Structures are given as C-alpha cells and as structure tokens.
Amino acid sequence: MRTTLYVDRQLLKEAMRLANVKKMTETVNLALAEFVHRRKMEELASCLGTLDLNLTQAGLEQLRRDE
C-alpha cells in the first residue's frame, strides 16, 4: 500500500542505524511491528495479577512444604 508520510528525518535515520537496516520502508514496518508487539504485551500484562515475591528463606521453605 502506498502512503505519504511526513516523518522526522533525524528520527528515521537514527531508527535505521539502530535497526541496522538500509531501507526506510523496512524501518517503518519494523517500528510499527515492535510498537504493536509492545502494546499487546502491555495489554496482556495488565490482565495478569501481581504476586508478591518478597519472601524470606523461611517463607519460601514453608511454601514448598505446603505444596
């Protein structure tokens, strides 16, 4: 799909350098894919509960005995 975008040149150059790619299209597609992946991971993480892992050695041993 052909689309016209106005992109910050310096930002695009830096992204190309960091991604080690030569083509602008490849850089933009990679950046979009990483953005989508990161947001999906954030959504997934927000669905999960939290777990307090601040245990002492005695507390950990007690949990193991209780299993």
mmCIF file of the N, C-alpha and C atoms, coordinates in Angstrom:
data_MODEL
# 
_entry.id   MODEL 
# 
loop_
_atom_site.group_PDB 
_atom_site.id 
_atom_site.type_symbol 
_atom_site.label_atom_id 
_atom_site.label_alt_id 
_atom_site.label_comp_id 
_atom_site.label_asym_id 
_atom_site.label_entity_id 
_atom_site.label_seq_id 
_atom_site.pdbx_PDB_ins_code 
_atom_site.Cartn_x 
_atom_site.Cartn_y 
_atom_site.Cartn_z 
_atom_site.occupancy 
_atom_site.B_iso_or_equiv 
_atom_site.pdbx_formal_charge 
_atom_site.auth_seq_id 
_atom_site.auth_comp_id 
_atom_site.auth_asym_id 
_atom_site.auth_atom_id 
_atom_site.pdbx_PDB_model_num 
ATOM 1   N N  . MET A 1 1  ? 0.839  -1.166  0.000  1.00 0.00 ? 1  MET A N  1 
ATOM 2   C CA . MET A 1 1  ? 0.000  0.000   0.000  1.00 0.00 ? 1  MET A CA 1 
ATOM 3   C C  . MET A 1 1  ? 0.891  1.237   0.000  1.00 0.00 ? 1  MET A C  1 
ATOM 4   N N  . ARG A 1 2  ? 0.652  2.107   -0.872 1.00 0.00 ? 2  ARG A N  1 
ATOM 5   C CA . ARG A 1 2  ? 1.437  3.335   -0.993 1.00 0.00 ? 2  ARG A CA 1 
ATOM 6   C C  . ARG A 1 2  ? 0.763  4.432   -0.179 1.00 0.00 ? 2  ARG A C  1 
ATOM 7   N N  . THR A 1 3  ? 1.537  5.076   0.700  1.00 0.00 ? 3  THR A N  1 
ATOM 8   C CA . THR A 1 3  ? 1.037  6.130   1.575  1.00 0.00 ? 3  THR A CA 1 
ATOM 9   C C  . THR A 1 3  ? 2.089  7.217   1.712  1.00 0.00 ? 3  THR A C  1 
ATOM 10  N N  . THR A 1 4  ? 1.658  8.433   1.800  1.00 0.00 ? 4  THR A N  1 
ATOM 11  C CA . THR A 1 4  ? 2.582  9.542   2.025  1.00 0.00 ? 4  THR A CA 1 
ATOM 12  C C  . THR A 1 4  ? 2.634  9.841   3.512  1.00 0.00 ? 4  THR A C  1 
ATOM 13  N N  . LEU A 1 5  ? 3.841  9.868   4.057  1.00 0.00 ? 5  LEU A N  1 
ATOM 14  C CA . LEU A 1 5  ? 4.034  10.174  5.476  1.00 0.00 ? 5  LEU A CA 1 
ATOM 15  C C  . LEU A 1 5  ? 5.048  11.290  5.620  1.00 0.00 ? 5  LEU A C  1 
ATOM 16  N N  . TYR A 1 6  ? 4.849  12.116  6.614  1.00 0.00 ? 6  TYR A N  1 
ATOM 17  C CA . TYR A 1 6  ? 5.836  13.132  6.947  1.00 0.00 ? 6  TYR A CA 1 
ATOM 18  C C  . TYR A 1 6  ? 6.503  12.680  8.240  1.00 0.00 ? 6  TYR A C  1 
ATOM 19  N N  . VAL A 1 7  ? 7.771  12.276  8.114  1.00 0.00 ? 7  VAL A N  1 
ATOM 20  C CA . VAL A 1 7  ? 8.497  11.675  9.224  1.00 0.00 ? 7  VAL A CA 1 
ATOM 21  C C  . VAL A 1 7  ? 9.727  12.524  9.528  1.00 0.00 ? 7  VAL A C  1 
ATOM 22  N N  . ASP A 1 8  ? 10.019 12.651  10.812 1.00 0.00 ? 8  ASP A N  1 
ATOM 23  C CA . ASP A 1 8  ? 11.219 13.360  11.241 1.00 0.00 ? 8  ASP A CA 1 
ATOM 24  C C  . ASP A 1 8  ? 12.442 12.635  10.675 1.00 0.00 ? 8  ASP A C  1 
ATOM 25  N N  . ARG A 1 9  ? 13.197 13.303  9.827  1.00 0.00 ? 9  ARG A N  1 
ATOM 26  C CA . ARG A 1 9  ? 14.341 12.675  9.147  1.00 0.00 ? 9  ARG A CA 1 
ATOM 27  C C  . ARG A 1 9  ? 15.404 12.165  10.123 1.00 0.00 ? 9  ARG A C  1 
ATOM 28  N N  . GLN A 1 10 ? 15.709 12.968  11.120 1.00 0.00 ? 10 GLN A N  1 
ATOM 29  C CA . GLN A 1 10 ? 16.745 12.559  12.076 1.00 0.00 ? 10 GLN A CA 1 
ATOM 30  C C  . GLN A 1 10 ? 16.294 11.330  12.857 1.00 0.00 ? 10 GLN A C  1 
ATOM 31  N N  . LEU A 1 11 ? 15.034 11.305  13.240 1.00 0.00 ? 11 LEU A N  1 
ATOM 32  C CA . LEU A 1 11 ? 14.492 10.161  13.964 1.00 0.00 ? 11 LEU A CA 1 
ATOM 33  C C  . LEU A 1 11 ? 14.523 8.906   13.090 1.00 0.00 ? 11 LEU A C  1 
ATOM 34  N N  . LEU A 1 12 ? 14.167 9.059   11.829 1.00 0.00 ? 12 LEU A N  1 
ATOM 35  C CA . LEU A 1 12 ? 14.192 7.933   10.897 1.00 0.00 ? 12 LEU A CA 1 
ATOM 36  C C  . LEU A 1 12 ? 15.621 7.428   10.688 1.00 0.00 ? 12 LEU A C  1 
ATOM 37  N N  . LYS A 1 13 ? 16.566 8.336   10.520 1.00 0.00 ? 13 LYS A N  1 
ATOM 38  C CA . LYS A 1 13 ? 17.971 7.933   10.351 1.00 0.00 ? 13 LYS A CA 1 
ATOM 39  C C  . LYS A 1 13 ? 18.478 7.182   11.573 1.00 0.00 ? 13 LYS A C  1 
ATOM 40  N N  . GLU A 1 14 ? 18.129 7.677   12.745 1.00 0.00 ? 14 GLU A N  1 
ATOM 41  C CA . GLU A 1 14 ? 18.560 7.015   13.986 1.00 0.00 ? 14 GLU A CA 1 
ATOM 42  C C  . GLU A 1 14 ? 17.937 5.625   14.096 1.00 0.00 ? 14 GLU A C  1 
ATOM 43  N N  . ALA A 1 15 ? 16.663 5.516   13.757 1.00 0.00 ? 15 ALA A N  1 
ATOM 44  C CA . ALA A 1 15 ? 15.990 4.218   13.790 1.00 0.00 ? 15 ALA A CA 1 
ATOM 45  C C  . ALA A 1 15 ? 16.626 3.251   12.799 1.00 0.00 ? 15 ALA A C  1 
ATOM 46  N N  . MET A 1 16 ? 16.974 3.734   11.621 1.00 0.00 ? 16 MET A N  1 
ATOM 47  C CA . MET A 1 16 ? 17.615 2.890   10.613 1.00 0.00 ? 16 MET A CA 1 
ATOM 48  C C  . MET A 1 16 ? 18.971 2.398   11.116 1.00 0.00 ? 16 MET A C  1 
ATOM 49  N N  . ARG A 1 17 ? 19.702 3.290   11.767 1.00 0.00 ? 17 ARG A N  1 
ATOM 50  C CA . ARG A 1 17 ? 21.013 2.912   12.295 1.00 0.00 ? 17 ARG A CA 1 
ATOM 51  C C  . ARG A 1 17 ? 20.864 1.865   13.402 1.00 0.00 ? 17 ARG A C  1 
ATOM 52  N N  . LEU A 1 18 ? 19.941 2.100   14.324 1.00 0.00 ? 18 LEU A N  1 
ATOM 53  C CA . LEU A 1 18 ? 19.749 1.176   15.438 1.00 0.00 ? 18 LEU A CA 1 
ATOM 54  C C  . LEU A 1 18 ? 19.231 -0.186  14.980 1.00 0.00 ? 18 LEU A C  1 
ATOM 55  N N  . ALA A 1 19 ? 18.387 -0.184  13.966 1.00 0.00 ? 19 ALA A N  1 
ATOM 56  C CA . ALA A 1 19 ? 17.826 -1.441  13.452 1.00 0.00 ? 19 ALA A CA 1 
ATOM 57  C C  . ALA A 1 19 ? 18.767 -2.125  12.470 1.00 0.00 ? 19 ALA A C  1 
ATOM 58  N N  . ASN A 1 20 ? 19.801 -1.399  12.072 1.00 0.00 ? 20 ASN A N  1 
ATOM 59  C CA . ASN A 1 20 ? 20.770 -1.915  11.109 1.00 0.00 ? 20 ASN A CA 1 
ATOM 60  C C  . ASN A 1 20 ? 20.089 -2.322  9.794  1.00 0.00 ? 20 ASN A C  1 
ATOM 61  N N  . VAL A 1 21 ? 19.240 -1.416  9.290  1.00 0.00 ? 21 VAL A N  1 
ATOM 62  C CA . VAL A 1 21 ? 18.566 -1.640  8.007  1.00 0.00 ? 21 VAL A CA 1 
ATOM 63  C C  . VAL A 1 21 ? 18.876 -0.475  7.077  1.00 0.00 ? 21 VAL A C  1 
ATOM 64  N N  . LYS A 1 22 ? 18.719 -0.702  5.790  1.00 0.00 ? 22 LYS A N  1 
ATOM 65  C CA . LYS A 1 22 ? 19.077 0.294   4.792  1.00 0.00 ? 22 LYS A CA 1 
ATOM 66  C C  . LYS A 1 22 ? 17.876 1.029   4.189  1.00 0.00 ? 22 LYS A C  1 
ATOM 67  N N  . LYS A 1 23 ? 16.704 0.406   4.239  1.00 0.00 ? 23 LYS A N  1 
ATOM 68  C CA . LYS A 1 23 ? 15.536 0.984   3.572  1.00 0.00 ? 23 LYS A CA 1 
ATOM 69  C C  . LYS A 1 23 ? 14.576 1.606   4.572  1.00 0.00 ? 23 LYS A C  1 
ATOM 70  N N  . MET A 1 24 ? 14.040 2.750   4.178  1.00 0.00 ? 24 MET A N  1 
ATOM 71  C CA . MET A 1 24 ? 13.095 3.459   5.044  1.00 0.00 ? 24 MET A CA 1 
ATOM 72  C C  . MET A 1 24 ? 11.844 2.634   5.299  1.00 0.00 ? 24 MET A C  1 
ATOM 73  N N  . THR A 1 25 ? 11.321 1.997   4.267  1.00 0.00 ? 25 THR A N  1 
ATOM 74  C CA . THR A 1 25 ? 10.107 1.190   4.410  1.00 0.00 ? 25 THR A CA 1 
ATOM 75  C C  . THR A 1 25 ? 10.317 0.073   5.415  1.00 0.00 ? 25 THR A C  1 
ATOM 76  N N  . GLU A 1 26 ? 11.455 -0.582  5.335  1.00 0.00 ? 26 GLU A N  1 
ATOM 77  C CA . GLU A 1 26 ? 11.770 -1.662  6.264  1.00 0.00 ? 26 GLU A CA 1 
ATOM 78  C C  . GLU A 1 26 ? 11.822 -1.131  7.697  1.00 0.00 ? 26 GLU A C  1 
ATOM 79  N N  . THR A 1 27 ? 12.395 0.044   7.862  1.00 0.00 ? 27 THR A N  1 
ATOM 80  C CA . THR A 1 27 ? 12.497 0.654   9.184  1.00 0.00 ? 27 THR A CA 1 
ATOM 81  C C  . THR A 1 27 ? 11.120 0.974   9.756  1.00 0.00 ? 27 THR A C  1 
ATOM 82  N N  . VAL A 1 28 ? 10.266 1.576   8.940  1.00 0.00 ? 28 VAL A N  1 
ATOM 83  C CA . VAL A 1 28 ? 8.927  1.937   9.399  1.00 0.00 ? 28 VAL A CA 1 
ATOM 84  C C  . VAL A 1 28 ? 8.127  0.679   9.737  1.00 0.00 ? 28 VAL A C  1 
ATOM 85  N N  . ASN A 1 29 ? 8.207  -0.349  8.889  1.00 0.00 ? 29 ASN A N  1 
ATOM 86  C CA . ASN A 1 29 ? 7.481  -1.594  9.166  1.00 0.00 ? 29 ASN A CA 1 
ATOM 87  C C  . ASN A 1 29 ? 7.981  -2.260  10.439 1.00 0.00 ? 29 ASN A C  1 
ATOM 88  N N  . LEU A 1 30 ? 9.274  -2.264  10.637 1.00 0.00 ? 30 LEU A N  1 
ATOM 89  C CA . LEU A 1 30 ? 9.847  -2.845  11.852 1.00 0.00 ? 30 LEU A CA 1 
ATOM 90  C C  . LEU A 1 30 ? 9.384  -2.067  13.079 1.00 0.00 ? 30 LEU A C  1 
ATOM 91  N N  . ALA A 1 31 ? 9.418  -0.749  12.998 1.00 0.00 ? 31 ALA A N  1 
ATOM 92  C CA . ALA A 1 31 ? 8.992  0.084   14.127 1.00 0.00 ? 31 ALA A CA 1 
ATOM 93  C C  . ALA A 1 31 ? 7.516  -0.145  14.452 1.00 0.00 ? 31 ALA A C  1 
ATOM 94  N N  . LEU A 1 32 ? 6.680  -0.246  13.428 1.00 0.00 ? 32 LEU A N  1 
ATOM 95  C CA . LEU A 1 32 ? 5.264  -0.499  13.658 1.00 0.00 ? 32 LEU A CA 1 
ATOM 96  C C  . LEU A 1 32 ? 5.036  -1.870  14.285 1.00 0.00 ? 32 LEU A C  1 
ATOM 97  N N  . ALA A 1 33 ? 5.745  -2.868  13.794 1.00 0.00 ? 33 ALA A N  1 
ATOM 98  C CA . ALA A 1 33 ? 5.604  -4.219  14.335 1.00 0.00 ? 33 ALA A CA 1 
ATOM 99  C C  . ALA A 1 33 ? 6.027  -4.253  15.808 1.00 0.00 ? 33 ALA A C  1 
ATOM 100 N N  . GLU A 1 34 ? 7.122  -3.579  16.127 1.00 0.00 ? 34 GLU A N  1 
ATOM 101 C CA . GLU A 1 34 ? 7.581  -3.546  17.520 1.00 0.00 ? 34 GLU A CA 1 
ATOM 102 C C  . GLU A 1 34 ? 6.602  -2.786  18.407 1.00 0.00 ? 34 GLU A C  1 
ATOM 103 N N  . PHE A 1 35 ? 6.023  -1.702  17.896 1.00 0.00 ? 35 PHE A N  1 
ATOM 104 C CA . PHE A 1 35 ? 5.041  -0.938  18.644 1.00 0.00 ? 35 PHE A CA 1 
ATOM 105 C C  . PHE A 1 35 ? 3.819  -1.797  18.966 1.00 0.00 ? 35 PHE A C  1 
ATOM 106 N N  . VAL A 1 36 ? 3.295  -2.485  17.950 1.00 0.00 ? 36 VAL A N  1 
ATOM 107 C CA . VAL A 1 36 ? 2.125  -3.340  18.144 1.00 0.00 ? 36 VAL A CA 1 
ATOM 108 C C  . VAL A 1 36 ? 2.444  -4.454  19.133 1.00 0.00 ? 36 VAL A C  1 
ATOM 109 N N  . HIS A 1 37 ? 3.603  -5.085  18.993 1.00 0.00 ? 37 HIS A N  1 
ATOM 110 C CA . HIS A 1 37 ? 4.007  -6.159  19.895 1.00 0.00 ? 37 HIS A CA 1 
ATOM 111 C C  . HIS A 1 37 ? 4.076  -5.652  21.338 1.00 0.00 ? 37 HIS A C  1 
ATOM 112 N N  . ARG A 1 38 ? 4.705  -4.496  21.529 1.00 0.00 ? 38 ARG A N  1 
ATOM 113 C CA . ARG A 1 38 ? 4.848  -3.940  22.879 1.00 0.00 ? 38 ARG A CA 1 
ATOM 114 C C  . ARG A 1 38 ? 3.491  -3.641  23.503 1.00 0.00 ? 38 ARG A C  1 
ATOM 115 N N  . ARG A 1 39 ? 2.590  -3.043  22.718 1.00 0.00 ? 39 ARG A N  1 
ATOM 116 C CA . ARG A 1 39 ? 1.262  -2.729  23.255 1.00 0.00 ? 39 ARG A CA 1 
ATOM 117 C C  . ARG A 1 39 ? 0.477  -3.990  23.606 1.00 0.00 ? 39 ARG A C  1 
ATOM 118 N N  . LYS A 1 40 ? 0.609  -5.041  22.779 1.00 0.00 ? 40 LYS A N  1 
ATOM 119 C CA . LYS A 1 40 ? -0.075 -6.298  23.078 1.00 0.00 ? 40 LYS A CA 1 
ATOM 120 C C  . LYS A 1 40 ? 0.479  -6.914  24.355 1.00 0.00 ? 40 LYS A C  1 
ATOM 121 N N  . MET A 1 41 ? 1.787  -6.816  24.553 1.00 0.00 ? 41 MET A N  1 
ATOM 122 C CA . MET A 1 41 ? 2.394  -7.333  25.784 1.00 0.00 ? 41 MET A CA 1 
ATOM 123 C C  . MET A 1 41 ? 1.912  -6.542  27.001 1.00 0.00 ? 41 MET A C  1 
ATOM 124 N N  . GLU A 1 42 ? 1.766  -5.227  26.846 1.00 0.00 ? 42 GLU A N  1 
ATOM 125 C CA . GLU A 1 42 ? 1.250  -4.398  27.941 1.00 0.00 ? 42 GLU A CA 1 
ATOM 126 C C  . GLU A 1 42 ? -0.188 -4.767  28.276 1.00 0.00 ? 42 GLU A C  1 
ATOM 127 N N  . GLU A 1 43 ? -1.001 -5.006  27.238 1.00 0.00 ? 43 GLU A N  1 
ATOM 128 C CA . GLU A 1 43 ? -2.388 -5.421  27.461 1.00 0.00 ? 43 GLU A CA 1 
ATOM 129 C C  . GLU A 1 43 ? -2.435 -6.751  28.194 1.00 0.00 ? 43 GLU A C  1 
ATOM 130 N N  . LEU A 1 44 ? -1.612 -7.675  27.763 1.00 0.00 ? 44 LEU A N  1 
ATOM 131 C CA . LEU A 1 44 ? -1.559 -8.988  28.382 1.00 0.00 ? 44 LEU A CA 1 
ATOM 132 C C  . LEU A 1 44 ? -1.115 -8.879  29.839 1.00 0.00 ? 44 LEU A C  1 
ATOM 133 N N  . ALA A 1 45 ? -0.091 -8.081  30.077 1.00 0.00 ? 45 ALA A N  1 
ATOM 134 C CA . ALA A 1 45 ? 0.420  -7.914  31.439 1.00 0.00 ? 45 ALA A CA 1 
ATOM 135 C C  . ALA A 1 45 ? -0.632 -7.286  32.349 1.00 0.00 ? 45 ALA A C  1 
ATOM 136 N N  . SER A 1 46 ? -1.438 -6.382  31.825 1.00 0.00 ? 46 SER A N  1 
ATOM 137 C CA . SER A 1 46 ? -2.457 -5.735  32.650 1.00 0.00 ? 46 SER A CA 1 
ATOM 138 C C  . SER A 1 46 ? -3.579 -6.708  33.018 1.00 0.00 ? 46 SER A C  1 
ATOM 139 N N  . CYS A 1 47 ? -3.732 -7.777  32.256 1.00 0.00 ? 47 CYS A N  1 
ATOM 140 C CA . CYS A 1 47 ? -4.756 -8.781  32.550 1.00 0.00 ? 47 CYS A CA 1 
ATOM 141 C C  . CYS A 1 47 ? -4.312 -9.728  33.658 1.00 0.00 ? 47 CYS A C  1 
ATOM 142 N N  . LEU A 1 48 ? -3.023 -9.793  33.885 1.00 0.00 ? 48 LEU A N  1 
ATOM 143 C CA . LEU A 1 48 ? -2.493 -10.696 34.897 1.00 0.00 ? 48 LEU A CA 1 
ATOM 144 C C  . LEU A 1 48 ? -2.490 -10.037 36.262 1.00 0.00 ? 48 LEU A C  1 
ATOM 145 N N  . GLY A 1 49 ? -2.547 -10.847 37.290 1.00 0.00 ? 49 GLY A N  1 
ATOM 146 C CA . GLY A 1 49 ? -2.466 -10.325 38.645 1.00 0.00 ? 49 GLY A CA 1 
ATOM 147 C C  . GLY A 1 49 ? -1.019 -10.082 39.023 1.00 0.00 ? 49 GLY A C  1 
ATOM 148 N N  . THR A 1 50 ? -0.840 -9.628  40.237 1.00 0.00 ? 50 THR A N  1 
ATOM 149 C CA . THR A 1 50 ? 0.517  -9.416  40.727 1.00 0.00 ? 50 THR A CA 1 
ATOM 150 C C  . THR A 1 50 ? 0.813  -10.429 41.811 1.00 0.00 ? 50 THR A C  1 
ATOM 151 N N  . LEU A 1 51 ? 2.057  -10.691 42.025 1.00 0.00 ? 51 LEU A N  1 
ATOM 152 C CA . LEU A 1 51 ? 2.482  -11.675 43.001 1.00 0.00 ? 51 LEU A CA 1 
ATOM 153 C C  . LEU A 1 51 ? 3.610  -11.062 43.812 1.00 0.00 ? 51 LEU A C  1 
ATOM 154 N N  . ASP A 1 52 ? 3.448  -11.068 45.109 1.00 0.00 ? 52 ASP A N  1 
ATOM 155 C CA . ASP A 1 52 ? 4.479  -10.522 45.977 1.00 0.00 ? 52 ASP A CA 1 
ATOM 156 C C  . ASP A 1 52 ? 5.540  -11.592 46.195 1.00 0.00 ? 52 ASP A C  1 
ATOM 157 N N  . LEU A 1 53 ? 6.714  -11.396 45.641 1.00 0.00 ? 53 LEU A N  1 
ATOM 158 C CA . LEU A 1 53 ? 7.796  -12.362 45.770 1.00 0.00 ? 53 LEU A CA 1 
ATOM 159 C C  . LEU A 1 53 ? 8.823  -11.924 46.808 1.00 0.00 ? 53 LEU A C  1 
ATOM 160 N N  . ASN A 1 54 ? 8.397  -11.079 47.692 1.00 0.00 ? 54 ASN A N  1 
ATOM 161 C CA . ASN A 1 54 ? 9.278  -10.571 48.721 1.00 0.00 ? 54 ASN A CA 1 
ATOM 162 C C  . ASN A 1 54 ? 9.286  -11.563 49.888 1.00 0.00 ? 54 ASN A C  1 
ATOM 163 N N  . LEU A 1 55 ? 9.878  -12.737 49.679 1.00 0.00 ? 55 LEU A N  1 
ATOM 164 C CA . LEU A 1 55 ? 9.857  -13.812 50.663 1.00 0.00 ? 55 LEU A CA 1 
ATOM 165 C C  . LEU A 1 55 ? 11.196 -13.949 51.372 1.00 0.00 ? 55 LEU A C  1 
ATOM 166 N N  . THR A 1 56 ? 11.121 -14.411 52.590 1.00 0.00 ? 56 THR A N  1 
ATOM 167 C CA . THR A 1 56 ? 12.340 -14.784 53.309 1.00 0.00 ? 56 THR A CA 1 
ATOM 168 C C  . THR A 1 56 ? 12.635 -16.240 52.983 1.00 0.00 ? 56 THR A C  1 
ATOM 169 N N  . GLN A 1 57 ? 13.794 -16.692 53.379 1.00 0.00 ? 57 GLN A N  1 
ATOM 170 C CA . GLN A 1 57 ? 14.146 -18.102 53.152 1.00 0.00 ? 57 GLN A CA 1 
ATOM 171 C C  . GLN A 1 57 ? 13.160 -19.007 53.886 1.00 0.00 ? 57 GLN A C  1 
ATOM 172 N N  . ALA A 1 58 ? 12.803 -18.642 55.102 1.00 0.00 ? 58 ALA A N  1 
ATOM 173 C CA . ALA A 1 58 ? 11.859 -19.449 55.886 1.00 0.00 ? 58 ALA A CA 1 
ATOM 174 C C  . ALA A 1 58 ? 10.488 -19.476 55.212 1.00 0.00 ? 58 ALA A C  1 
ATOM 175 N N  . GLY A 1 59 ? 10.051 -18.339 54.673 1.00 0.00 ? 59 GLY A N  1 
ATOM 176 C CA . GLY A 1 59 ? 8.762  -18.278 53.994 1.00 0.00 ? 59 GLY A CA 1 
ATOM 177 C C  . GLY A 1 59 ? 8.743  -19.137 52.745 1.00 0.00 ? 59 GLY A C  1 
ATOM 178 N N  . LEU A 1 60 ? 9.839  -19.139 51.991 1.00 0.00 ? 60 LEU A N  1 
ATOM 179 C CA . LEU A 1 60 ? 9.951  -19.962 50.796 1.00 0.00 ? 60 LEU A CA 1 
ATOM 180 C C  . LEU A 1 60 ? 9.923  -21.444 51.155 1.00 0.00 ? 60 LEU A C  1 
ATOM 181 N N  . GLU A 1 61 ? 10.642 -21.815 52.200 1.00 0.00 ? 61 GLU A N  1 
ATOM 182 C CA . GLU A 1 61 ? 10.648 -23.219 52.641 1.00 0.00 ? 61 GLU A CA 1 
ATOM 183 C C  . GLU A 1 61 ? 9.259  -23.646 53.097 1.00 0.00 ? 61 GLU A C  1 
ATOM 184 N N  . GLN A 1 62 ? 8.522  -22.760 53.751 1.00 0.00 ? 62 GLN A N  1 
ATOM 185 C CA . GLN A 1 62 ? 7.158  -23.066 54.192 1.00 0.00 ? 62 GLN A CA 1 
ATOM 186 C C  . GLN A 1 62 ? 6.252  -23.292 52.993 1.00 0.00 ? 62 GLN A C  1 
ATOM 187 N N  . LEU A 1 63 ? 6.383  -22.457 51.973 1.00 0.00 ? 63 LEU A N  1 
ATOM 188 C CA . LEU A 1 63 ? 5.576  -22.641 50.755 1.00 0.00 ? 63 LEU A CA 1 
ATOM 189 C C  . LEU A 1 63 ? 5.866  -23.983 50.100 1.00 0.00 ? 63 LEU A C  1 
ATOM 190 N N  . ARG A 1 64 ? 7.130  -24.368 50.080 1.00 0.00 ? 64 ARG A N  1 
ATOM 191 C CA . ARG A 1 64 ? 7.498  -25.660 49.478 1.00 0.00 ? 64 ARG A CA 1 
ATOM 192 C C  . ARG A 1 64 ? 6.936  -26.820 50.269 1.00 0.00 ? 64 ARG A C  1 
ATOM 193 N N  . ARG A 1 65 ? 6.897  -26.709 51.591 1.00 0.00 ? 65 ARG A N  1 
ATOM 194 C CA . ARG A 1 65 ? 6.338  -27.793 52.429 1.00 0.00 ? 65 ARG A CA 1 
ATOM 195 C C  . ARG A 1 65 ? 4.830  -27.904 52.233 1.00 0.00 ? 65 ARG A C  1 
ATOM 196 N N  . ASP A 1 66 ? 4.179  -26.764 51.995 1.00 0.00 ? 66 ASP A N  1 
ATOM 197 C CA . ASP A 1 66 ? 2.723  -26.750 51.860 1.00 0.00 ? 66 ASP A CA 1 
ATOM 198 C C  . ASP A 1 66 ? 2.245  -27.348 50.548 1.00 0.00 ? 66 ASP A C  1 
ATOM 199 N N  . GLU A 1 67 ? 3.117  -27.468 49.564 1.00 0.00 ? 67 GLU A N  1 
ATOM 200 C CA . GLU A 1 67 ? 2.690  -27.984 48.249 1.00 0.00 ? 67 GLU A CA 1 
ATOM 201 C C  . GLU A 1 67 ? 2.369  -29.413 48.274 1.00 0.00 ? 67 GLU A C  1 
# 
